[in-house]
Amino acid sequence: MNASPLTFLLTLELALALIGALWMRLAGYVFFPSPRPWHDTLYFLAGYGALLLLERLTERVAPAAYRELDRLMRSLGRVLREAGVGHNAAMLLAFASALGEELFFRGALLNALARGLGIPAALVLQALVFALGHPAPGRAGRLYAVWAFAAGLIFGGLYLLSGSLVPGILAHFLYNAKGFAEIAEEPGPASR
């Protein structure tokens, strides 16, 4: 790959955001309803709490696979650090992925599927596509696919219940920021 991992990932997330926004615009879907700070804040907090609960549940139900997944994520962190990705760039990637994925998977895909299949099937299918968009190798990859599917259900539920992409974007960003900050700032082998 000629481009750095950061450039590649940011380009991918920007493409998702643009495709999702264009799709939403052409289909007439509402991007953001009128501002409802308290409403959106409560849904954001509930969604973020659900993601943290999902993480703890995963750790308890499948501890060996969870440790393997943690090793996989730390190896991604090493790749990003070796590419010169620091804290600010990691936060930019966390935001870009939250924005791009929420616009595409929830704003565009979930709405389109709901029109054709109904809300329950749409919620499940968009979560499945979301999980397929987060591939990882080996046993950790299978756990990550299940985790991403459950996270897709949470994000989809946030959108359906709140009527806004804002809570999902915020919860997605904060969860990604927590993980990206941990792996981007982990010291390399030479400094241990």
N, C-alpha and C positions, 0 to 999 in steps of 0.2 A: 504494500500500500504506500503510495507516494505521499499522501497527506498524513499529517499527524493524527493520532487517535482522537484528539480533541476536535480538530477541524472536521474529521469525518463524522463524529457524533453530533456536533453542532449543526452540520449541514443536514444530516438525517432528520434531526428534530425540527429544524427550520422548514424542511420540505413537508413534514407531517403537519406543521402549523399552517403553512400556506395552502396545502391541499384541503385540510379540514376547514379553514376559514372560507376558501373559495366554494367548497361544497356546501357549507352552511349558507353562504350568501346566495348562491344560485337556487338552493332549495327553499329559501325563505325562512330558515330556522333563526330563532332569536339567539344572538350571541350572549348578551348580558341583559337581564331585565333591569328595570329601574333600581337604583342602589337601595339595598336593605342591609345596612351594616350589622345590626344585631342578629338578624335572621341568618345571614351568611356566616357570621362569626360562630354562632351556635352549631351550624351544620359543619363548618370547617373543624371545630374542636371535636365534634362527634366522629367525624371521618378520620382525623388524625389519631384519636384514641382507638378507633377500631383497627387501624393499621398497626399500632403498637401492640394491641391485644393479639392480633394475628401473628405478629412476630414472636411473641412469648409463647403462644399456643404451638406454633411450629417448632420452636426450640424444645418444648416439653414432649410433644408427640413423636418427633423424629430427631432425637439429639445427635445421632451419628451423622445423618444426612445434613442436619443443620450446621454441624462443624465443618463438613465437607463444603457446603455452600459458602460458609464464612471464609474458608481458604480460597475458594474460587474468587470471591469478591476482593479479597486482599491481593490476589494476583492481578486482578484488574487495576487495583490501586497502584501496584508497582509499575504496571505499563503506563498508567497516566503520569505518575511521578517521573518516570524515566523520560517521558515526552515533555517534561517541564511544566506539567499542570499543577499549579498551586491552589491555594484556598480560593482566591477570587475567581479563577477559571472554573474550579469545581462548582462554585455557587452559580456561575453563569450556566453551566451545563445542567445543574439541578433545576434551574428555572426554565431553561429552554425545553428540557424533557417534559416537565410538568405542563407547560403551555402547549407544546406540540401534541403531546399524547392526549390531553384532555380535549383540545379542539377537534382532533381527528377521531379518536375512539368514542368519546361521549357526545360531543357536539354534532358531529357529522354522522358517524356510523350508527350509533345508538338510535338517533332520531330516524334515520333512513330505515333501519331494521324494524323499529317500532311501527312505522307506517305500514309496512308490508306484512309483518308477522305478529304484531301485538307486543306489549311491553314485556311480559315474562320471557318469551323466547328471545326478544331483542337484547334483554339484559344478559342472558346467558351467552348468546352468540358473540356479542361485543367483548365479553370477558374472555371467551375462548380465543378470539382473534388477538386480543391484547396479550394473552399468554403466549401465543404462537409468535408474537413480535418480540418476545424476550427469551431467545434461545440461549441455552448454556449446555455444556457437555456433561456426560456421565450421570451418576446418581444425583449429584447436586443439581444438575440441569432438570431432572424430573421433579425434584422438590421445588426448584425455582419456578417451573411451569405451573405447578399446583398453587404455589404462593401467588404468582402473578395472576392466575385465574381468580383466586379469592380477592385479591386487591382490585381487579377489574370489576368484580361484583360490588365491592365497596364504593369505588369511584362512580360506577353507574348508578348505584342506589342514591348516592349523594346528589347526583345531577337530577335524577327523577324526583326525589323528595323535595329538593330545594328549588328546582326550576331554574337553576343558575349554574354556570360553569365555575364561578368564583370559588365556592367552598372546595371543590375538587382540585382546582389548580393550586390553591393554598395548601391543602393537606398533602397533595402530591409533591409540591415543592419542598415543604418542610421535611417530609419523610426522606426524600432524595437528598436534601441538603445535609441532614443528619448522617446519612450513610456516606455521601461523597466527602464530607468534611473528615470523617473518621479515616477513610482510606487515603485521601489526598495528603493528610498530615502525618500519617504513620511514618516513623523514621525508617530509612533504608537500612539494609544489612550492614553497611560500612559504619553507620553511626550508632549501632547497638552495642 
